[in-house]
Amino acid sequence: MKTPARRTFLRQLGQGTLSSFAVPLFGADLLSSWKAAGLDNLQNNAEGYWELVKAQFHFAKGLHYFNNASLGASSAHIQQATNTFRNTLDGFPSKYMWGGWEDEKEVVRKKAAALFSVTPEEIALTHNTTEGMNLIARSFDLQPGDEVILANHEHASGTIPWEVWQETKGITLVRPTLPILPKTVSDLVEVYEKAITPKTKVISMCHIVNTNGMVLPVKEVAKMAHQKGILVAVDGAQSAGMFRINLKDLNCDFYTASSHKWLFSPKGVGLFYAKKESQKHLKPLIVARGHTDTSIRRLENYNTRNLPEVLGLGASIDFHNTIGGDRIHERTFELKTYFRSKLEGDPRFTIKTPAPDTLSGAIQVIEVNGRDVVAVKEKLWEEYGIDCRPMTGKGLNALRLSFAIYITKKDIDYLVDALNDLAG
Ligand SMILES: Cc1ncc(COP(=O)(O)O)c(C=O)c1O
């Protein structure tokens, strides 16, 4: 068994970044520079291709970042584009904040709509998932006795808005328990089916839960819910950008996402989808001049706002598309399978994320059996420079590991060696 050199990592961190300037870094004309380097051709050594993708991200020296589910990094291209927008804005602030970038903003909306196979009139450019969840929960005029289903793995951002904005009105939050290791999609659909009553008005569910990376069956639940006149709101914080998503096909009513995770956008930028027919239920969280706009733009009208970051989201979608949504999709499952193949069945570990691709993607959680996860996480950080998130709730006691596109198989080998080393 190969053992990574143990070291005190903290002493070495923070001096510069890891970017290797021996590999091409891509500038404003992303697609042409990508093509010029032959990167649009996967016939190259496939792992070499992903090494080049990794080189577009500038992590702190010595950091092994497996924590994308907490927060993504922006590639050099996305950083450059956003900085350029910031410089432009500061060159003539009033012009760009008040109308100068209207067309550019609409281009971002179109790109986001295409990414999710919906229309631009169904996309609002928001700040994050939490905002979208507040927007949904605050919009509804629910009555005493009405029920909202929120399974026990929902993130605080998806539960607190219901508690604060609606619970005082006497509605009931129904909290069914999801199995941690479902074998099939039906195991999860069944939980939602049983929780529905004639009083259910809304089901609010994650697309991917942040606890153990399980994918929830949005399409199946939406189909079942709509037959009973129930609306479905989806927390897409962990899914937007991780794999192909066709919101028309999923057919949920609302989908709220943070592009600063798996789309690598500037921080504090989010996407909000509302199906055309379901937009009538929504009211803006903030009202400002322009609030009488009947289009979806009324939901993103905050007056002065972070426009360079919003336009930077356009650059992050370009980055995603240059690599290719299909390629990213396949890579997600390739990395997951590679990781699992190294540790599955080893009696020293328990993988607490369901295996099938219909039930999980690039987030996997693993317990080092019999060891406190917080202590294991600390050791990984201090001795190997590995950052990940310890998940202590729901009986997990497990490390949450994210395999974003800047993670290579070599990185996974390093991680697995460290885990083997710690497990003894
Ligand atoms: C499932 C889920 N929902 C919501 C959020 C909150 O995201 P944000 O802070 O970007 O709104 C997170 C963050 O990790 C998440 O994992």
PDBQT file of the ligand as one rigid body, heavy atoms in Angstrom, charges set to zero:
ROOT
HETATM    1  C1  LIG A 501     -28.652  21.255  -0.247  1.00  0.00    +0.000 C 
HETATM    2  C2  LIG A 501     -28.251  22.662   0.027  1.00  0.00    +0.000 A 
HETATM    3  N1  LIG A 501     -29.171  23.615  -0.006  1.00  0.00    +0.000 NA
HETATM    4  C3  LIG A 501     -28.866  24.898   0.235  1.00  0.00    +0.000 A 
HETATM    5  C4  LIG A 501     -27.583  25.283   0.518  1.00  0.00    +0.000 A 
HETATM    6  C5  LIG A 501     -27.285  26.712   0.802  1.00  0.00    +0.000 C 
HETATM    7  O1  LIG A 501     -26.559  27.273  -0.258  1.00  0.00    +0.000 OA
HETATM    8  P1  LIG A 501     -26.335  28.837  -0.327  1.00  0.00    +0.000 P 
HETATM    9  O2  LIG A 501     -25.616  29.232   0.916  1.00  0.00    +0.000 OA
HETATM   10  O3  LIG A 501     -25.500  29.020  -1.548  1.00  0.00    +0.000 OA
HETATM   11  O4  LIG A 501     -27.671  29.472  -0.432  1.00  0.00    +0.000 OA
HETATM   12  C6  LIG A 501     -26.572  24.315   0.565  1.00  0.00    +0.000 A 
HETATM   13  C7  LIG A 501     -25.187  24.693   0.886  1.00  0.00    +0.000 C 
HETATM   14  O5  LIG A 501     -24.318  23.903   1.088  1.00  0.00    +0.000 OA
HETATM   15  C8  LIG A 501     -26.918  22.975   0.293  1.00  0.00    +0.000 A 
HETATM   16  O6  LIG A 501     -26.006  22.007   0.347  1.00  0.00    +0.000 OA
ENDROOT
TORSDOF 0
